[in-house]
Amino acid sequence: MQVIRGLHNIRAHHHGCVATIGNFDGVHLGHQSVLRHLREKGAEFGLPATVITFEPQPREFFTPDAAPARLTRLREKLQAMYEAGIERVVILEFNRKF
């Protein structure tokens, strides 16, 4: 699985994908269903199944004192996506520039 940190690291060879976007904290059964559908569509179109996610999570940025505790660390989230057959993960830094 390829991990791309930031839009500035997307290159010409990354052109084209089937993507979903979200926090994917916990990678629960609902997430797993979305990822399975993503893989199927990627296979159908011959494009890499790509997850776009955020670091930190938006609620951690906007309300750091009130943000819920994470269910999984980033490393665990990436491992779960790898195990789900995701080919590419784009991690966007959620900050004031975003």
C-alpha positions in Angstrom: 0.0 0.0 0.0 1.3 3.4 -0.9 1.0 6.2 1.6 1.1 9.8 0.3 1.5 12.6 2.9 0.0 15.8 1.5 -1.3 17.0 -1.9 2.2 18.3 -2.7 3.5 14.8 -2.9 1.0 13.7 -5.5 2.9 13.1 -8.8 1.9 12.5 -12.4 2.0 8.7 -11.9 -0.7 9.0 -9.3 -3.2 10.2 -11.9 -6.5 8.4 -11.7 -8.1 6.6 -8.8 -11.3 5.6 -7.2 -11.5 7.4 -3.9 -13.4 7.9 -0.7 -12.7 10.6 1.9 -13.2 10.5 5.7 -11.6 10.1 9.1 -12.0 6.3 9.2 -11.3 6.2 12.9 -11.7 2.7 14.1 -12.3 1.2 10.6 -15.6 -0.3 11.9 -18.0 -2.5 10.0 -19.5 0.5 8.2 -16.1 1.6 7.1 -15.2 -1.9 6.0 -18.3 -2.0 3.8 -17.3 1.3 2.2 -13.7 0.1 1.6 -15.0 -3.2 0.1 -17.2 -1.2 -2.3 -14.2 1.0 -3.1 -12.0 -2.0 -3.9 -14.8 -3.4 -6.2 -15.1 -0.2 -8.1 -11.4 0.2 -8.4 -11.2 -3.3 -9.9 -14.1 -2.6 -12.2 -12.4 0.6 -13.6 -8.8 -0.6 -13.4 -7.9 2.1 -10.9 -6.3 2.1 -7.5 -8.6 2.1 -4.5 -7.6 5.2 -2.6 -8.6 6.5 0.8 -8.2 10.2 1.6 -8.0 11.0 5.3 -6.9 13.7 7.6 -4.2 14.2 10.3 -5.2 15.6 12.7 -8.8 14.8 12.5 -10.9 18.0 11.8 -12.6 17.9 15.2 -9.2 17.8 16.9 -8.2 20.9 15.0 -11.4 22.9 15.6 -12.1 21.9 19.2 -9.0 20.2 20.6 -10.4 20.2 24.2 -13.7 18.7 23.2 -12.6 16.3 20.5 -13.5 12.6 21.2 -10.6 10.3 21.9 -9.3 8.4 18.9 -10.3 4.8 18.5 -7.1 4.0 16.6 -3.8 5.5 16.1 -2.8 6.5 12.5 -0.5 3.5 12.2 -3.3 1.1 13.2 -5.7 2.9 10.8 -3.2 2.4 8.0 -2.7 -1.3 8.9 -6.5 -1.8 8.8 -6.7 -0.2 5.4 -3.8 -2.4 4.1 -5.6 -5.5 5.4 -8.8 -4.3 3.6 -6.9 -4.2 0.3 -6.6 -0.5 -0.1 -3.9 0.4 -2.6 -3.3 4.0 -1.8 -3.9 6.4 1.2 -3.5 10.1 0.9 -3.1 11.8 4.3 -4.0 15.5 4.3 -2.7 17.7 7.0 -5.8 19.5 8.5 -4.6 23.0 9.4 -5.5 26.6 8.8 -4.2 26.4 5.2 -6.5 23.5 4.4 
